[in-house]
Amino acid sequence: MQHEICNVTFHGKLGFAPPCDEDAKVGRVLDLGTGTGLWAIDYGDYHPETEVLGVDLSPIQPQDVPPNVRFEVDDVEEDWLYSRPFNYIHLRFMNGSLVNWKKLITKAYNNLVPGGYFEIQDNDFVFTSDDSTLPPEQPLAEFGQLIREAVERFGSAFVPCPELKNLMVDVGFEDVILEKFKWPSNPWPKDDHHKRIGQWNFHNFADAAEALALAPLTRAHGWTKEEVQVFLVGVRKDMRNPKIHSYMPIYNIVGRKPMKEDTPAPPQDTAQGQDIVPAANAAAAPGLSAH
């Protein structure tokens, strides 16, 4: 369902990098963490001249795919052994599942042709509001905090997406642009576009909440399954409450590898640290109005 919500959020666009333009002619595309493969399949349908490769740890992709699309089981945090570079590398919703973002961004940089694009579509797993209707002590806000803490205890981290922009610049990408979007928790917004996103997002979250929460809260925080279920009652109550104008920020980050490199990116095995510095202001999403 997340793929459909992204389609609504981005007004039918698969991404904002030039290779996603309708008339773009692209040679090779890599989709990292492809999941069910829907993004890769759609891209292959829209760009039949392109060779599309989707990689993921789980072989859950369909067998019936366009002839220019293929999938491989691979760990993107291991060394990349591709024989030829790509024109466009895409990544969606991997924040919290990676140990070292800078190392991955460096590998993307090193596996692009000069002038190639890298695009990240992701979130920080933060629930917030612009009008203080979701204070930090509310179960929904607390849920986001608990999940982020659990991920860190498991050895990964939710890196704030504006800081991912800084990492891309540090590695060598140029013209890096970050845009912020909003996924309302339910159909509380007044405008039809965000109301529709809220409808999709509520059902997506309601269906996935227990599966999403169970391992982090029991293994990292020591809760019982019953305690998780009781806590989720309050989370879902917040999620459906139209008086709580909550949303999850979603970010799109695009950068281009220079046509001519002045300073090559560091080798993959030396890009160890996150090297995160305070981010410049992100492009703000438009404000949401309630009923």
HUKAMO-V898594 format. One record per backbone hydrogen bond with DSSP energy under -0.5 kcal/mol. NH is the residue of the N-H (numbers start at 1). CO is the residue of the C=O. If there is no record, write none. Layout:
# HUKAMO-V898594
((NH	CO) (NH	CO))
This chain:
# HUKAMO-V898594
((5	1) (6	2) (7	3) (8	4) (9	5) (10	6) (11	8) (12	7) (13	10) (20	17) (21	18) (24	21) (26	24) (29	51) (30	88) (31	53) (32	30) (32	90) (33	55) (34	31) (34	55) (37	34) (41	37) (42	38) (43	39) (44	40) (45	41) (46	42) (47	43) (50	47) (51	27) (52	50) (52	68) (53	29) (54	70) (55	31) (56	72) (60	58) (62	36) (65	63) (69	66) (70	52) (72	54) (74	56) (74	72) (76	74) (78	75) (86	111) (87	28) (88	28) (89	117) (90	30) (91	119) (92	32) (93	121) (96	157) (97	94) (104	100) (105	101) (106	102) (107	103) (108	104) (109	105) (110	106) (111	107) (111	108) (112	109) (113	86) (115	257) (116	113) (117	87) (118	255) (119	89) (120	253) (121	91) (122	251) (124	249) (128	126) (128	247) (130	245) (138	135) (142	138) (143	139) (144	140) (145	141) (146	142) (147	143) (148	144) (149	145) (150	146) (151	147) (152	148) (153	149) (154	150) (155	152) (156	151) (157	98) (159	157) (163	160) (164	160) (164	161) (165	161) (166	162) (167	163) (168	164) (169	165) (170	166) (171	167) (172	168) (173	168) (174	256) (177	254) (179	252) (180	283) (181	250) (183	248) (184	182) (185	246) (188	186) (189	186) (190	289) (195	191) (196	192) (197	193) (198	194) (199	195) (200	196) (201	197) (202	198) (203	199) (204	200) (205	201) (206	202) (207	203) (208	204) (209	205) (212	208) (213	209) (214	210) (215	211) (217	213) (218	214) (219	215) (220	215) (220	216) (221	216) (222	218) (223	217) (228	224) (229	225) (230	226) (231	227) (232	228) (233	229) (233	230) (234	230) (234	231) (235	231) (236	232) (237	233) (238	234) (239	235) (240	236) (241	237) (241	238) (242	240) (244	241) (245	243) (246	244) (247	128) (248	183) (249	126) (249	247) (250	181) (251	122) (252	179) (253	120) (254	177) (255	118) (256	174) (257	116) (262	260) (270	267) (271	267) (271	268) (272	270) (283	178) (291	188))
